[in-house]
Amino acid sequence: MNPAELNLNPISQIDPLVIVAVMLIMLGTYFVLRRVFVMPYLRVMDERQQLFAVADSQHLQAEDVVRQADYESERALAEAAQAAEQLRAEARERSEAYHRERVEQATATASERLERGRADIATEKSIEVEALRSQAIDCVDLACGQLLGGATDEVVQASVDRLLARRTQ
């Protein structure tokens, strides 16, 4: 072949059938790749985006639930504290009432015992005074008998009664 006959123009060397075949192969490859790789990838990405949206929504709902639970727990805690304070106040009042009742009972019992003791002392005192009077009468009568030669029973008793009256006051 002669070099002049050789066509060195690159555009004239391209066979239109090869170009069409390469284009068909590229289109086929594009559709196959799109169907096998791109579409499933896009579907996964869409599903992932939907899952993120659902998760964000659930997260917001969970935050609302947590906020509501915090509010309710604080309210319940405040109510419990108020109820506990009320119970403490009631217990304090019952304790004070019980204490007052016990003090009143103890005071009443002590008063009764004091009155009984005073009555017992008065009884014992009267018994002792009567025994002392009897002994004093005997002594005065004996002394009067030895010193004065005797005295009447009325005089002896009157003098003993005057002596005892001064001493028992």
C-alpha positions as protocol buffer text, in pm:
chain_id: "A"
residue {
  index: 1
  type: MET
  ca { x: 0 y: 0 z: 0 }
}
residue {
  index: 2
  type: ASN
  ca { x: 103 y: 330 z: -81 }
}
residue {
  index: 3
  type: PRO
  ca { x: 145 y: 588 z: 192 }
}
residue {
  index: 4
  type: ALA
  ca { x: -70 y: 828 z: 4 }
}
residue {
  index: 5
  type: GLU
  ca { x: -344 y: 575 z: 4 }
}
residue {
  index: 6
  type: LEU
  ca { x: -328 y: 537 z: 370 }
}
residue {
  index: 7
  type: ASN
  ca { x: -580 y: 749 z: 533 }
}
residue {
  index: 8
  type: LEU
  ca { x: -431 y: 880 z: 851 }
}
residue {
  index: 9
  type: ASN
  ca { x: -726 y: 1092 z: 951 }
}
residue {
  index: 10
  type: PRO
  ca { x: -849 y: 950 z: 1281 }
}
residue {
  index: 11
  type: ILE
  ca { x: -1210 y: 1040 z: 1218 }
}
residue {
  index: 12
  type: SER
  ca { x: -1218 y: 859 z: 887 }
}
residue {
  index: 13
  type: GLN
  ca { x: -1064 y: 552 z: 1049 }
}
residue {
  index: 14
  type: ILE
  ca { x: -1353 y: 510 z: 1296 }
}
residue {
  index: 15
  type: ASP
  ca { x: -1599 y: 255 z: 1182 }
}
residue {
  index: 16
  type: PRO
  ca { x: -1960 y: 370 z: 1246 }
}
residue {
  index: 17
  type: LEU
  ca { x: -2056 y: 13 z: 1331 }
}
residue {
  index: 18
  type: VAL
  ca { x: -1794 y: 7 z: 1609 }
}
residue {
  index: 19
  type: ILE
  ca { x: -1922 y: 336 z: 1744 }
}
residue {
  index: 20
  type: VAL
  ca { x: -2279 y: 209 z: 1751 }
}
residue {
  index: 21
  type: ALA
  ca { x: -2165 y: -117 z: 1913 }
}
residue {
  index: 22
  type: VAL
  ca { x: -1967 y: 72 z: 2180 }
}
residue {
  index: 23
  type: MET
  ca { x: -2266 y: 297 z: 2243 }
}
residue {
  index: 24
  type: LEU
  ca { x: -2497 y: -1 z: 2277 }
}
residue {
  index: 25
  type: ILE
  ca { x: -2250 y: -172 z: 2511 }
}
residue {
  index: 26
  type: MET
  ca { x: -2226 y: 148 z: 2718 }
}
residue {
  index: 27
  type: LEU
  ca { x: -2604 y: 188 z: 2731 }
}
residue {
  index: 28
  type: GLY
  ca { x: -2644 y: -175 z: 2826 }
}
residue {
  index: 29
  type: THR
  ca { x: -2377 y: -142 z: 3092 }
}
residue {
  index: 30
  type: TYR
  ca { x: -2543 y: 175 z: 3221 }
}
residue {
  index: 31
  type: PHE
  ca { x: -2885 y: 8 z: 3251 }
}
residue {
  index: 32
  type: VAL
  ca { x: -2740 y: -304 z: 3405 }
}
residue {
  index: 33
  type: LEU
  ca { x: -2531 y: -107 z: 3655 }
}
residue {
  index: 34
  type: ARG
  ca { x: -2825 y: 119 z: 3727 }
}
residue {
  index: 35
  type: ARG
  ca { x: -3053 y: -178 z: 3791 }
}
residue {
  index: 36
  type: VAL
  ca { x: -2798 y: -388 z: 3982 }
}
residue {
  index: 37
  type: PHE
  ca { x: -2609 y: -123 z: 4183 }
}
residue {
  index: 38
  type: VAL
  ca { x: -2754 y: 226 z: 4166 }
}
residue {
  index: 39
  type: MET
  ca { x: -3126 y: 150 z: 4217 }
}
residue {
  index: 40
  type: PRO
  ca { x: -3073 y: -81 z: 4516 }
}
residue {
  index: 41
  type: TYR
  ca { x: -2830 y: 173 z: 4660 }
}
residue {
  index: 42
  type: LEU
  ca { x: -3085 y: 454 z: 4615 }
}
residue {
  index: 43
  type: ARG
  ca { x: -3358 y: 233 z: 4763 }
}
residue {
  index: 44
  type: VAL
  ca { x: -3136 y: 155 z: 5066 }
}
residue {
  index: 45
  type: MET
  ca { x: -3056 y: 523 z: 5105 }
}
residue {
  index: 46
  type: ASP
  ca { x: -3428 y: 615 z: 5086 }
}
residue {
  index: 47
  type: GLU
  ca { x: -3514 y: 345 z: 5343 }
}
residue {
  index: 48
  type: ARG
  ca { x: -3230 y: 468 z: 5561 }
}
residue {
  index: 49
  type: GLN
  ca { x: -3357 y: 824 z: 5533 }
}
residue {
  index: 50
  type: GLN
  ca { x: -3706 y: 709 z: 5627 }
}
residue {
  index: 51
  type: LEU
  ca { x: -3566 y: 516 z: 5924 }
}
residue {
  index: 52
  type: PHE
  ca { x: -3378 y: 829 z: 6033 }
}
residue {
  index: 53
  type: ALA
  ca { x: -3699 y: 1031 z: 6004 }
}
residue {
  index: 54
  type: VAL
  ca { x: -3888 y: 772 z: 6210 }
}
residue {
  index: 55
  type: ALA
  ca { x: -3605 y: 760 z: 6464 }
}
residue {
  index: 56
  type: ASP
  ca { x: -3601 y: 1140 z: 6490 }
}
residue {
  index: 57
  type: SER
  ca { x: -3977 y: 1139 z: 6541 }
}
residue {
  index: 58
  type: GLN
  ca { x: -3951 y: 867 z: 6806 }
}
residue {
  index: 59
  type: HIS
  ca { x: -3666 y: 1057 z: 6970 }
}
residue {
  index: 60
  type: LEU
  ca { x: -3880 y: 1370 z: 6993 }
}
residue {
  index: 61
  type: GLN
  ca { x: -4167 y: 1166 z: 7133 }
}
residue {
  index: 62
  type: ALA
  ca { x: -3932 y: 1005 z: 7385 }
}
residue {
  index: 63
  type: GLU
  ca { x: -3806 y: 1348 z: 7493 }
}
residue {
  index: 64
  type: ASP
  ca { x: -4167 y: 1459 z: 7541 }
}
residue {
  index: 65
  type: VAL
  ca { x: -4237 y: 1146 z: 7745 }
}
residue {
  index: 66
  type: VAL
  ca { x: -3924 y: 1203 z: 7955 }
}
residue {
  index: 67
  type: ARG
  ca { x: -4018 y: 1568 z: 8013 }
}
residue {
  index: 68
  type: GLN
  ca { x: -4370 y: 1465 z: 8109 }
}
residue {
  index: 69
  type: ALA
  ca { x: -4235 y: 1192 z: 8340 }
}
residue {
  index: 70
  type: ASP
  ca { x: -3995 y: 1441 z: 8501 }
}
residue {
  index: 71
  type: TYR
  ca { x: -4280 y: 1684 z: 8557 }
}
residue {
  index: 72
  type: GLU
  ca { x: -4504 y: 1413 z: 8700 }
}
residue {
  index: 73
  type: SER
  ca { x: -4227 y: 1276 z: 8922 }
}
residue {
  index: 74
  type: GLU
  ca { x: -4152 y: 1624 z: 9056 }
}
residue {
  index: 75
  type: ARG
  ca { x: -4522 y: 1680 z: 9119 }
}
residue {
  index: 76
  type: ALA
  ca { x: -4555 y: 1339 z: 9287 }
}
residue {
  index: 77
  type: LEU
  ca { x: -4246 y: 1412 z: 9495 }
}
residue {
  index: 78
  type: ALA
  ca { x: -4390 y: 1747 z: 9603 }
}
residue {
  index: 79
  type: GLU
  ca { x: -4721 y: 1580 z: 9691 }
}
residue {
  index: 80
  type: ALA
  ca { x: -4537 y: 1309 z: 9885 }
}
residue {
  index: 81
  type: ALA
  ca { x: -4335 y: 1571 z: 10073 }
}
residue {
  index: 82
  type: GLN
  ca { x: -4652 y: 1760 z: 10155 }
}
residue {
  index: 83
  type: ALA
  ca { x: -4825 y: 1440 z: 10270 }
}
residue {
  index: 84
  type: ALA
  ca { x: -4521 y: 1347 z: 10479 }
}
residue {
  index: 85
  type: GLU
  ca { x: -4520 y: 1691 z: 10642 }
}
residue {
  index: 86
  type: GLN
  ca { x: -4890 y: 1657 z: 10715 }
}
residue {
  index: 87
  type: LEU
  ca { x: -4833 y: 1313 z: 10868 }
}
residue {
  index: 88
  type: ARG
  ca { x: -4547 y: 1451 z: 11078 }
}
residue {
  index: 89
  type: ALA
  ca { x: -4771 y: 1735 z: 11199 }
}
residue {
  index: 90
  type: GLU
  ca { x: -5050 y: 1490 z: 11285 }
}
residue {
  index: 91
  type: ALA
  ca { x: -4805 y: 1263 z: 11465 }
}
residue {
  index: 92
  type: ARG
  ca { x: -4664 y: 1562 z: 11654 }
}
residue {
  index: 93
  type: GLU
  ca { x: -5016 y: 1667 z: 11756 }
}
residue {
  index: 94
  type: ARG
  ca { x: -5102 y: 1314 z: 11869 }
}
residue {
  index: 95
  type: SER
  ca { x: -4776 y: 1293 z: 12059 }
}
residue {
  index: 96
  type: GLU
  ca { x: -4839 y: 1625 z: 12231 }
}
residue {
  index: 97
  type: ALA
  ca { x: -5198 y: 1524 z: 12313 }
}
residue {
  index: 98
  type: TYR
  ca { x: -5074 y: 1193 z: 12453 }
}
residue {
  index: 99
  type: HIS
  ca { x: -4806 y: 1376 z: 12652 }
}
residue {
  index: 100
  type: ARG
  ca { x: -5063 y: 1623 z: 12793 }
}
residue {
  index: 101
  type: GLU
  ca { x: -5295 y: 1333 z: 12880 }
}
residue {
  index: 102
  type: ARG
  ca { x: -5016 y: 1145 z: 13056 }
}
residue {
  index: 103
  type: VAL
  ca { x: -4912 y: 1459 z: 13246 }
}
residue {
  index: 104
  type: GLU
  ca { x: -5273 y: 1520 z: 13350 }
}
residue {
  index: 105
  type: GLN
  ca { x: -5306 y: 1157 z: 13462 }
}
residue {
  index: 106
  type: ALA
  ca { x: -4978 y: 1179 z: 13653 }
}
residue {
  index: 107
  type: THR
  ca { x: -5085 y: 1507 z: 13812 }
}
residue {
  index: 108
  type: ALA
  ca { x: -5422 y: 1359 z: 13910 }
}
residue {
  index: 109
  type: THR
  ca { x: -5255 y: 1048 z: 14052 }
}
residue {
  index: 110
  type: ALA
  ca { x: -5001 y: 1260 z: 14241 }
}
residue {
  index: 111
  type: SER
  ca { x: -5282 y: 1480 z: 14378 }
}
residue {
  index: 112
  type: GLU
  ca { x: -5474 y: 1175 z: 14493 }
}
residue {
  index: 113
  type: ARG
  ca { x: -5164 y: 1030 z: 14659 }
}
residue {
  index: 114
  type: LEU
  ca { x: -5085 y: 1366 z: 14818 }
}
residue {
  index: 115
  type: GLU
  ca { x: -5436 y: 1393 z: 14960 }
}
residue {
  index: 116
  type: ARG
  ca { x: -5419 y: 1035 z: 15085 }
}
residue {
  index: 117
  type: GLY
  ca { x: -5078 y: 1105 z: 15238 }
}
residue {
  index: 118
  type: ARG
  ca { x: -5206 y: 1423 z: 15402 }
}
residue {
  index: 119
  type: ALA
  ca { x: -5505 y: 1232 z: 15535 }
}
residue {
  index: 120
  type: ASP
  ca { x: -5277 y: 955 z: 15661 }
}
residue {
  index: 121
  type: ILE
  ca { x: -5046 y: 1212 z: 15823 }
}
residue {
  index: 122
  type: ALA
  ca { x: -5342 y: 1390 z: 15982 }
}
residue {
  index: 123
  type: THR
  ca { x: -5472 y: 1057 z: 16114 }
}
residue {
  index: 124
  type: GLU
  ca { x: -5130 y: 959 z: 16245 }
}
residue {
  index: 125
  type: LYS
  ca { x: -5086 y: 1307 z: 16393 }
}
residue {
  index: 126
  type: SER
  ca { x: -5417 y: 1291 z: 16572 }
}
residue {
  index: 127
  type: ILE
  ca { x: -5331 y: 942 z: 16702 }
}
residue {
  index: 128
  type: GLU
  ca { x: -4989 y: 1064 z: 16819 }
}
residue {
  index: 129
  type: VAL
  ca { x: -5136 y: 1382 z: 16972 }
}
residue {
  index: 130
  type: GLU
  ca { x: -5398 y: 1176 z: 17152 }
}
residue {
  index: 131
  type: ALA
  ca { x: -5129 y: 935 z: 17280 }
}
residue {
  index: 132
  type: LEU
  ca { x: -4910 y: 1231 z: 17384 }
}
residue {
  index: 133
  type: ARG
  ca { x: -5210 y: 1397 z: 17551 }
}
residue {
  index: 134
  type: SER
  ca { x: -5284 y: 1081 z: 17741 }
}
residue {
  index: 135
  type: GLN
  ca { x: -4921 y: 1047 z: 17853 }
}
residue {
  index: 136
  type: ALA
  ca { x: -4898 y: 1420 z: 17934 }
}
residue {
  index: 137
  type: ILE
  ca { x: -5213 y: 1399 z: 18142 }
}
residue {
  index: 138
  type: ASP
  ca { x: -5064 y: 1107 z: 18333 }
}
residue {
  index: 139
  type: CYS
  ca { x: -4733 y: 1291 z: 18386 }
}
residue {
  index: 140
  type: VAL
  ca { x: -4898 y: 1620 z: 18491 }
}
residue {
  index: 141
  type: ASP
  ca { x: -5132 y: 1432 z: 18721 }
}
residue {
  index: 142
  type: LEU
  ca { x: -4837 y: 1248 z: 18877 }
}
residue {
  index: 143
  type: ALA
  ca { x: -4633 y: 1572 z: 18908 }
}
residue {
  index: 144
  type: CYS
  ca { x: -4924 y: 1761 z: 19056 }
}
residue {
  index: 145
  type: GLY
  ca { x: -4980 y: 1476 z: 19294 }
}
residue {
  index: 146
  type: GLN
  ca { x: -4624 y: 1487 z: 19419 }
}
residue {
  index: 147
  type: LEU
  ca { x: -4576 y: 1864 z: 19410 }
}
residue {
  index: 148
  type: LEU
  ca { x: -4914 y: 1999 z: 19506 }
}
residue {
  index: 149
  type: GLY
  ca { x: -5055 y: 1699 z: 19671 }
}
residue {
  index: 150
  type: GLY
  ca { x: -5307 y: 1647 z: 19395 }
}
residue {
  index: 151
  type: ALA
  ca { x: -5515 y: 1832 z: 19134 }
}
residue {
  index: 152
  type: THR
  ca { x: -5853 y: 1780 z: 18978 }
}
residue {
  index: 153
  type: ASP
  ca { x: -5881 y: 1598 z: 18649 }
}
residue {
  index: 154
  type: GLU
  ca { x: -6031 y: 1908 z: 18478 }
}
residue {
  index: 155
  type: VAL
  ca { x: -5738 y: 2130 z: 18578 }
}
residue {
  index: 156
  type: VAL
  ca { x: -5484 y: 1870 z: 18466 }
}
residue {
  index: 157
  type: GLN
  ca { x: -5658 y: 1820 z: 18130 }
}
residue {
  index: 158
  type: ALA
  ca { x: -5697 y: 2196 z: 18074 }
}
residue {
  index: 159
  type: SER
  ca { x: -5328 y: 2263 z: 18143 }
}
residue {
  index: 160
  type: VAL
  ca { x: -5223 y: 1974 z: 17912 }
}
residue {
  index: 161
  type: ASP
  ca { x: -5459 y: 2100 z: 17641 }
}
residue {
  index: 162
  type: ARG
  ca { x: -5308 y: 2452 z: 17663 }
}
residue {
  index: 163
  type: LEU
  ca { x: -4957 y: 2308 z: 17646 }
}
residue {
  index: 164
  type: LEU
  ca { x: -5041 y: 2092 z: 17345 }
}
residue {
  index: 165
  type: ALA
  ca { x: -5222 y: 2377 z: 17173 }
}
residue {
  index: 166
  type: ARG
  ca { x: -4908 y: 2591 z: 17190 }
}
residue {
  index: 167
  type: ARG
  ca { x: -4679 y: 2308 z: 17073 }
}
residue {
  index: 168
  type: THR
  ca { x: -4891 y: 2174 z: 16780 }
}
residue {
  index: 169
  type: GLN
  ca { x: -4940 y: 2506 z: 16612 }
}
